[in-house]
Amino acid sequence: MSGFQNIVLIGAGNVATQLGIAIQNTGRKIVQVYSRTEEAAMKLAEKLNSAYTSDLGKINRDGDLYIVSVADDAVGKVAAKLGMLNGMVIHTSGSVAMEVLRESSANYGILYPLQTFSKSRKADFSNIPFCVEANSNENLQKLKGLAESLSGNVVEIDSDQRKILHLAAVFACNFTNYMYGAADDILKGSNLDFDLLRPLIMETAMKVQQMNPEVAQTGPAMRGDKRIMKEHIELLEKYPEYRKIYEILSERIGERRGEEGIMV
Ligand SMILES: NC(=O)c1ccc[n+]([C@@H]2O[C@H](COP(=O)([O-])OP(=O)(O)OC[C@H]3O[C@@H](n4cnc5c(N)ncnc54)[C@H](OP(=O)(O)O)[C@@H]3O)[C@@H](O)[C@H]2O)c1
């Protein structure tokens, strides 16, 4: 097995949990978990049978890889507090520059898994795109070795491309999921069950596996059914925030089919 046998996880959230479990399953050892919250560090350490700490001053300094997987705004701050480490230091963020790790090690890089993770849902890493970047070719090869032991889909992506990928992922995943929540609220308002939408949600996601999203688009705005859209706007009276979203998105979909001012 290539490189990295003793790994320290910095962070105990969604990604640290799923990535930690997957890395451990490759036969490597997670030697320590750090989290700002001791309970979170302890819970993940129990799963991984590793040591834990909530004190950055007590980080195990013998690791050969440190994975900083904390909130984006905290990556730089946490990395700055690590001091110079001998092992390689990487982070998992889609949008944070690689250079924030420069003061933590002479060897640093990025391992960005392009997927949505939750602590409570086991992740299948086998086809998750892993976007890798490192500060030297030697480090890049080591990081690729780790990524390839987890997934068959490893790509070299620089920091600028990674930011764009993350932005696209916010639209494709985070905003889509927000829409599921909006749909759930609207259904609940009339005592209807979200389960009724699950097959539709599944088919929407499956269609774009084979078709371009523009070709797959359906619905009143796509058809130009103005009367139905007016009715929908009226039904959304008690949800002004969803009404705004409905109007903006319907306008955009209308523009795509060449009709401006579809909501007027
Ligand atoms: N979730 C995803 O789907 C996903 C996918 C790809 C990449 N990523 C990236 O992976 C990284 C971690 O994301 P996540 O979803 O795992 O986050 P998360 O579940 O919200 O966990 C965030 C972790 O950061 C810690 N943290 C937050 N603020 C901190 C601070 N100021 N100082 C020290 N620690 C702090 C939290 O500690 P506490 O428990 O004490 O709050 C927690 O351990 C991010 O860079 C994110 O962009 C996430």
The ligand as a Gaussian input file, in Angstrom:
#p B3LYP/6-31G(d) Opt

LIG

0 1
 N      -20.289000      17.960000       3.966000
 C      -20.018000      17.857000       2.696000
 O      -20.841000      17.374000       1.980000
 C      -18.654000      18.263000       2.140000
 C      -18.266000      17.729000       0.900000
 C      -16.997000      18.012000       0.408000
 C      -16.139000      18.846000       1.129000
 N      -16.551000      19.385000       2.315000
 C      -15.595000      20.235000       3.051000
 O      -15.088000      19.503000       4.166000
 C      -14.871000      20.403000       5.282000
 C      -15.683000      19.939000       6.471000
 O      -17.045000      19.961000       6.131000
 P      -18.125000      19.154000       7.005000
 O      -19.387000      19.120000       6.231000
 O      -17.520000      17.909000       7.519000
 O      -18.333000      20.170000       8.193000
 P      -19.118000      19.919000       9.565000
 O      -19.787000      18.605000       9.585000
 O      -19.942000      21.159000       9.784000
 O      -17.940000      19.856000      10.618000
 C      -17.146000      20.995000      10.775000
 C      -16.017000      20.678000      11.727000
 O      -15.285000      21.903000      11.859000
 C      -15.187000      22.222000      13.224000
 N      -15.119000      23.672000      13.360000
 C      -16.030000      24.583000      12.948000
 N      -15.590000      25.828000      13.235000
 C      -14.386000      25.686000      13.849000
 C      -13.444000      26.593000      14.397000
 N      -13.646000      27.912000      14.336000
 N      -12.318000      26.075000      14.947000
 C      -12.114000      24.739000      14.982000
 N      -12.960000      23.817000      14.477000
 C      -14.095000      24.304000      13.924000
 C      -16.399000      21.609000      13.865000
 O      -16.180000      21.482000      15.234000
 P      -17.417000      21.492000      16.273000
 O      -17.959000      20.113000      16.246000
 O      -16.761000      21.872000      17.544000
 O      -18.387000      22.542000      15.784000
 C      -16.453000      20.278000      13.119000
 O      -15.503000      19.377000      13.613000
 C      -15.241000      21.792000       4.765000
 O      -14.071000      22.414000       4.306000
 C      -16.193000      21.505000       3.619000
 O      -16.192000      22.524000       2.652000
 C      -17.778000      19.096000       2.831000

